[in-house]
Amino acid sequence: MINKWVHIECIFHTQWGLKILNEINNAIKENRMEKPSEAFNDYSMSIAIRLDLISRLLQRITQHLGGLNEYLKDVKEDYIYTQEKEGFALFIDCCR
């Protein structure tokens, strides 16, 4: 049983959530489907939020990968792995 949770209010930036909800509402109005249960609405919203969060995460990962170029542009030969030799792990300060 869930004892604690966080409510996330999501403003849809990718519009996936709005598209999903609008299509459901249109299908109900056009009698292509019956009004869904509350559980269905909850699942639809959950999927929409996750789709939006995935795009935000990808944006953040892309930004941080760009920062890796700073560390890799002048990397010393000691840190490069090849088939013939093992390199050393390159320490990156994640707090900067």
RACOR-V203861 format. One record per pair of residues at least 6 apart in sequence whose ideal C-beta (glycine too) atoms are under 7 Angstrom apart, sorted by the first residue. I is the first residue (numbers start at 1). J is the second residue. If there is no record, write none. Layout:
i->(I:I)
j->(J:J)
This chain:
i->(8:10:10:10:12:12:12:13:14:14:14:16:16:16:17:17:17:20:20:20:21:24:24:27:28:71:71:75:78:78:79:79:79:80:81)
j->(49:17:49:52:18:48:52:52:51:52:55:48:51:52:48:49:52:44:47:48:44:36:44:33:35:90:92:90:87:88:87:88:90:87:87)
